[in-house]
Amino acid sequence: MAKITYVEHNGTKHTVEVANGLTVMEGARDNNIPGIEADCGGACACSTCHVYVDPAWVAKLPPKEDMEADMLDFAYEPDAERSRLTCQIKVTDALDGLVVQMPEKQI
């Protein structure tokens, strides 16, 4: 289980515990965190679970696979270093303390 902090675009923070094996997107969905829409349900077929990973965490996450990188091209104002799709980040104990910030909007 990991505590993950989701930061809305307006600065509102939500820190929740997410079970290992779920994705960061599922953690947001299951805890009613606003700002992550996840229209495709986690199939990496949209960009509506896009977040900016806190700079301290970028190097600690597994690298983006090609499909995620391609979908991020459709995200709102993607950042080459910090943008990730939360459906592609599996929760483990190593993610305890992860901080992600939602963009202004999801597209």
Buried (B, 14 or more C-beta within 10 A) or exposed (E): BBBBBBBBEEEEEBEBEBEEEBBBBBBBBEBEBEBBBBEBEBEBEBBBBBBBBBEEBBEEBEEBEEEBBEBBEEBBEBBEEBBBBBBBBBBEEEBEBBBBBBBEEBE
